[in-house]
Amino acid sequence: MAKKAKKKERDVLVVASKVREYVKSKKCNTSGEFIGELSNSVYDAIDKAINRAKGNNRKTIQAKDA
């Protein structure tokens, strides 16, 4: 079985304590890996928005790009 390719180590873009607080308020727990994967999802969403803005000849990312 092939291993999943590791993404380059990047800064975490989410506030871990706020995420954990929110999850806890929903009566759930947060695994050690969750914050990193959530941050990777944020990077993916930002990259998608950047590509959409550039595709529309803009340098400014807008809410409609999300």
N, CA, C and O atoms as a GROMACS GRO file, in nm:
protein
  264
    1MET      N    1   0.084  -0.117   0.000
    1MET     CA    2   0.000   0.000   0.000
    1MET      C    3   0.089   0.124   0.000
    1MET      O    4   0.183   0.133   0.079
    2ALA      N    5   0.060   0.219  -0.088
    2ALA     CA    6   0.141   0.340  -0.101
    2ALA      C    7   0.112   0.435   0.015
    2ALA      O    8  -0.003   0.450   0.059
    3LYS      N    9   0.217   0.499   0.062
    3LYS     CA   10   0.199   0.598   0.168
    3LYS      C   11   0.152   0.729   0.108
    3LYS      O   12   0.188   0.764  -0.005
    4LYS      N   13   0.071   0.800   0.184
    4LYS     CA   14   0.024   0.931   0.140
    4LYS      C   15   0.142   1.027   0.140
    4LYS      O   16   0.218   1.032   0.237
    5ALA      N   17   0.156   1.103   0.034
    5ALA     CA   18   0.267   1.198   0.024
    5ALA      C   19   0.252   1.305   0.132
    5ALA      O   20   0.145   1.363   0.149
    6LYS      N   21   0.360   1.331   0.203
    6LYS     CA   22   0.356   1.435   0.305
    6LYS      C   23   0.368   1.572   0.240
    6LYS      O   24   0.446   1.592   0.147
    7LYS      N   25   0.288   1.665   0.291
    7LYS     CA   26   0.296   1.801   0.241
    7LYS      C   27   0.412   1.871   0.310
    7LYS      O   28   0.450   1.837   0.422
    8LYS      N   29   0.468   1.969   0.242
    8LYS     CA   30   0.578   2.047   0.298
    8LYS      C   31   0.532   2.109   0.430
    8LYS      O   32   0.419   2.157   0.442
    9GLU      N   33   0.620   2.108   0.527
    9GLU     CA   34   0.589   2.166   0.658
    9GLU      C   35   0.560   2.315   0.643
    9GLU      O   36   0.643   2.391   0.593
   10ARG      N   37   0.442   2.355   0.688
   10ARG     CA   38   0.400   2.495   0.675
   10ARG      C   39   0.352   2.546   0.810
   10ARG      O   40   0.324   2.469   0.902
   11ASP      N   41   0.342   2.677   0.819
   11ASP     CA   42   0.288   2.738   0.940
   11ASP      C   43   0.141   2.699   0.956
   11ASP      O   44   0.071   2.679   0.857
   12VAL      N   45   0.096   2.688   1.079
   12VAL     CA   46  -0.044   2.660   1.107
   12VAL      C   47  -0.122   2.791   1.094
   12VAL      O   48  -0.084   2.893   1.152
   13LEU      N   49  -0.231   2.788   1.017
   13LEU     CA   50  -0.308   2.909   0.989
   13LEU      C   51  -0.431   2.924   1.077
   13LEU      O   52  -0.505   3.022   1.064
   14VAL      N   53  -0.454   2.830   1.165
   14VAL     CA   54  -0.571   2.838   1.252
   14VAL      C   55  -0.525   2.855   1.397
   14VAL      O   56  -0.414   2.816   1.433
   15VAL      N   57  -0.611   2.912   1.477
   15VAL     CA   58  -0.581   2.928   1.619
   15VAL      C   59  -0.626   2.800   1.690
   15VAL      O   60  -0.744   2.778   1.713
   16ALA      N   61  -0.528   2.718   1.723
   16ALA     CA   62  -0.557   2.585   1.777
   16ALA      C   63  -0.644   2.591   1.902
   16ALA      O   64  -0.736   2.510   1.916
   17SER      N   65  -0.617   2.684   1.991
   17SER     CA   66  -0.696   2.691   2.115
   17SER      C   67  -0.841   2.725   2.087
   17SER      O   68  -0.931   2.675   2.155
   18LYS      N   69  -0.866   2.809   1.987
   18LYS     CA   70  -1.004   2.845   1.951
   18LYS      C   71  -1.076   2.727   1.886
   18LYS      O   72  -1.194   2.705   1.910
   19VAL      N   73  -1.003   2.653   1.802
   19VAL     CA   74  -1.063   2.536   1.738
   19VAL      C   75  -1.098   2.432   1.845
   19VAL      O   76  -1.209   2.379   1.845
   20ARG      N   77  -1.004   2.405   1.935
   20ARG     CA   78  -1.030   2.306   2.041
   20ARG      C   79  -1.146   2.350   2.130
   20ARG      O   80  -1.228   2.268   2.170
   21GLU      N   81  -1.153   2.479   2.160
   21GLU     CA   82  -1.261   2.533   2.242
   21GLU      C   83  -1.396   2.511   2.173
   21GLU      O   84  -1.493   2.471   2.237
   22TYR      N   85  -1.401   2.537   2.043
   22TYR     CA   86  -1.525   2.519   1.968
   22TYR      C   87  -1.564   2.371   1.964
   22TYR      O   88  -1.681   2.337   1.987
   23VAL      N   89  -1.469   2.285   1.936
   23VAL     CA   90  -1.497   2.141   1.930
   23VAL      C   91  -1.547   2.093   2.066
   23VAL      O   92  -1.642   2.015   2.074
   24LYS      N   93  -1.482   2.138   2.171
   24LYS     CA   94  -1.522   2.098   2.307
   24LYS      C   95  -1.664   2.145   2.338
   24LYS      O   96  -1.739   2.076   2.407
   25SER      N   97  -1.702   2.264   2.288
   25SER     CA   98  -1.838   2.316   2.312
   25SER      C   99  -1.943   2.228   2.245
   25SER      O  100  -2.061   2.232   2.282
   26LYS      N  101  -1.901   2.150   2.146
   26LYS     CA  102  -1.991   2.057   2.077
   26LYS      C  103  -1.982   1.917   2.136
   26LYS      O  104  -2.031   1.819   2.078
   27LYS      N  105  -1.917   1.909   2.254
   27LYS     CA  106  -1.902   1.785   2.329
   27LYS      C  107  -1.824   1.678   2.254
   27LYS      O  108  -1.859   1.560   2.256
   28CYS      N  109  -1.717   1.721   2.187
   28CYS     CA  110  -1.626   1.630   2.118
   28CYS      C  111  -1.483   1.662   2.159
   28CYS      O  112  -1.457   1.763   2.225
   29ASN      N  113  -1.392   1.576   2.119
   29ASN     CA  114  -1.249   1.594   2.146
   29ASN      C  115  -1.174   1.618   2.016
   29ASN      O  116  -1.224   1.585   1.908
   30THR      N  117  -1.055   1.674   2.027
   30THR     CA  118  -0.972   1.705   1.911
   30THR      C  119  -0.847   1.617   1.915
   30THR      O  120  -0.775   1.616   2.015
   31SER      N  121  -0.822   1.543   1.807
   31SER     CA  122  -0.702   1.461   1.801
   31SER      C  123  -0.580   1.549   1.776
   31SER      O  124  -0.592   1.664   1.733
   32GLY      N  125  -0.464   1.495   1.802
   32GLY     CA  126  -0.340   1.569   1.782
   32GLY      C  127  -0.314   1.607   1.638
   32GLY      O  128  -0.247   1.707   1.611
   33GLU      N  129  -0.366   1.529   1.544
   33GLU     CA  130  -0.342   1.554   1.401
   33GLU      C  131  -0.443   1.650   1.340
   33GLU      O  132  -0.420   1.702   1.231
   34PHE      N  133  -0.554   1.674   1.407
   34PHE     CA  134  -0.664   1.750   1.347
   34PHE      C  135  -0.626   1.892   1.310
   34PHE      O  136  -0.659   1.938   1.200
   35ILE      N  137  -0.558   1.963   1.398
   35ILE     CA  138  -0.525   2.104   1.373
   35ILE      C  139  -0.439   2.118   1.247
   35ILE      O  140  -0.463   2.207   1.166
   36GLY      N  141  -0.340   2.032   1.230
   36GLY     CA  142  -0.255   2.037   1.112
   36GLY      C  143  -0.334   2.011   0.984
   36GLY      O  144  -0.314   2.080   0.884
   37GLU      N  145  -0.422   1.913   0.988
   37GLU     CA  146  -0.503   1.882   0.869
   37GLU      C  147  -0.603   1.993   0.840
   37GLU      O  148  -0.630   2.023   0.723
   38LEU      N  149  -0.659   2.053   0.943
   38LEU     CA  150  -0.749   2.166   0.924
   38LEU      C  151  -0.675   2.282   0.860
   38LEU      O  152  -0.727   2.347   0.769
   39SER      N  153  -0.554   2.307   0.906
   39SER     CA  154  -0.472   2.413   0.848
   39SER      C  155  -0.441   2.384   0.701
   39SER      O  156  -0.442   2.475   0.619
   40ASN      N  157  -0.413   2.256   0.668
   40ASN     CA  158  -0.390   2.220   0.528
   40ASN      C  159  -0.513   2.247   0.443
   40ASN      O  160  -0.502   2.289   0.328
   41SER      N  161  -0.631   2.222   0.499
   41SER     CA  162  -0.756   2.252   0.427
   41SER      C  163  -0.770   2.402   0.403
   41SER      O  164  -0.819   2.444   0.298
   42VAL      N  165  -0.728   2.482   0.500
   42VAL     CA  166  -0.732   2.627   0.484
   42VAL      C  167  -0.636   2.670   0.373
   42VAL      O  168  -0.672   2.753   0.290
   43TYR      N  169  -0.515   2.614   0.372
   43TYR     CA  170  -0.420   2.644   0.264
   43TYR      C  171  -0.482   2.610   0.128
   43TYR      O  172  -0.471   2.688   0.033
   44ASP      N  173  -0.547   2.494   0.119
   44ASP     CA  174  -0.609   2.452  -0.007
   44ASP      C  175  -0.718   2.551  -0.050
   44ASP      O  176  -0.727   2.586  -0.168
   45ALA      N  177  -0.800   2.595   0.045
   45ALA     CA  178  -0.906   2.690   0.014
   45ALA      C  179  -0.848   2.824  -0.032
   45ALA      O  180  -0.901   2.886  -0.125
   46ILE      N  181  -0.742   2.868   0.031
   46ILE     CA  182  -0.678   2.994  -0.008
   46ILE      C  183  -0.618   2.982  -0.147
   46ILE      O  184  -0.633   3.072  -0.230
   47ASP      N  185  -0.549   2.870  -0.173
   47ASP     CA  186  -0.490   2.849  -0.306
   47ASP      C  187  -0.598   2.847  -0.414
   47ASP      O  188  -0.578   2.902  -0.523
   48LYS      N  189  -0.711   2.785  -0.385
   48LYS     CA  190  -0.822   2.782  -0.480
   48LYS      C  191  -0.874   2.923  -0.507
   48LYS      O  192  -0.901   2.959  -0.622
   49ALA      N  193  -0.886   3.003  -0.402
   49ALA     CA  194  -0.933   3.141  -0.417
   49ALA      C  195  -0.833   3.225  -0.497
   49ALA      O  196  -0.872   3.306  -0.581
   50ILE      N  197  -0.705   3.203  -0.472
   50ILE     CA  198  -0.600   3.275  -0.547
   50ILE      C  199  -0.610   3.242  -0.695
   50ILE      O  200  -0.605   3.331  -0.780
   51ASN      N  201  -0.624   3.114  -0.725
   51ASN     CA  202  -0.634   3.071  -0.865
   51ASN      C  203  -0.758   3.129  -0.932
   51ASN      O  204  -0.753   3.167  -1.049
   52ARG      N  205  -0.868   3.136  -0.860
   52ARG     CA  206  -0.991   3.192  -0.918
   52ARG      C  207  -0.974   3.341  -0.944
   52ARG      O  208  -1.014   3.391  -1.050
   53ALA      N  209  -0.915   3.412  -0.849
   53ALA     CA  210  -0.893   3.556  -0.867
   53ALA      C  211  -0.800   3.582  -0.985
   53ALA      O  212  -0.827   3.669  -1.068
   54LYS      N  213  -0.691   3.506  -0.993
   54LYS     CA  214  -0.598   3.524  -1.105
   54LYS      C  215  -0.665   3.490  -1.238
   54LYS      O  216  -0.639   3.554  -1.339
   55GLY      N  217  -0.752   3.388  -1.237
   55GLY     CA  218  -0.825   3.351  -1.356
   55GLY      C  219  -0.919   3.460  -1.404
   55GLY      O  220  -0.956   3.464  -1.521
   56ASN      N  221  -0.958   3.547  -1.312
   56ASN     CA  222  -1.044   3.660  -1.344
   56ASN      C  223  -0.964   3.790  -1.352
   56ASN      O  224  -1.019   3.900  -1.341
   57ASN      N  225  -0.833   3.777  -1.372
   57ASN     CA  226  -0.743   3.891  -1.389
   57ASN      C  227  -0.748   3.989  -1.272
   57ASN      O  228  -0.747   4.111  -1.291
   58ARG      N  229  -0.753   3.933  -1.150
   58ARG     CA  230  -0.751   4.016  -1.030
   58ARG      C  231  -0.637   3.972  -0.940
   58ARG      O  232  -0.597   3.855  -0.942
   59LYS      N  233  -0.585   4.065  -0.863
   59LYS     CA  234  -0.484   4.032  -0.761
   59LYS      C  235  -0.545   4.030  -0.623
   59LYS      O  236  -0.482   3.987  -0.527
   60THR      N  237  -0.668   4.078  -0.612
   60THR     CA  238  -0.736   4.085  -0.483
   60THR      C  239  -0.833   3.967  -0.471
   60THR      O  240  -0.920   3.947  -0.556
   61ILE      N  241  -0.816   3.891  -0.365
   61ILE     CA  242  -0.907   3.780  -0.338
   61ILE      C  243  -1.032   3.837  -0.271
   61ILE      O  244  -1.022   3.915  -0.176
   62GLN      N  245  -1.148   3.798  -0.321
   62GLN     CA  246  -1.274   3.848  -0.269
   62GLN      C  247  -1.356   3.733  -0.213
   62GLN      O  248  -1.324   3.616  -0.236
   63ALA      N  249  -1.460   3.767  -0.140
   63ALA     CA  250  -1.546   3.665  -0.078
   63ALA      C  251  -1.601   3.569  -0.182
   63ALA      O  252  -1.617   3.450  -0.153
   64LYS      N  253  -1.630   3.617  -0.300
   64LYS     CA  254  -1.686   3.531  -0.404
   64LYS      C  255  -1.586   3.427  -0.454
   64LYS      O  256  -1.625   3.334  -0.524
   65ASP      N  257  -1.459   3.441  -0.419
   65ASP     CA  258  -1.356   3.345  -0.459
   65ASP      C  259  -1.349   3.226  -0.364
   65ASP      O  260  -1.286   3.125  -0.395
   66ALA      N  261  -1.412   3.238  -0.249
   66ALA     CA  262  -1.407   3.131  -0.148
   66ALA      C  263  -1.489   3.011  -0.191
   66ALA      O  264  -1.496   2.912  -0.118
   0.00000   0.00000   0.00000
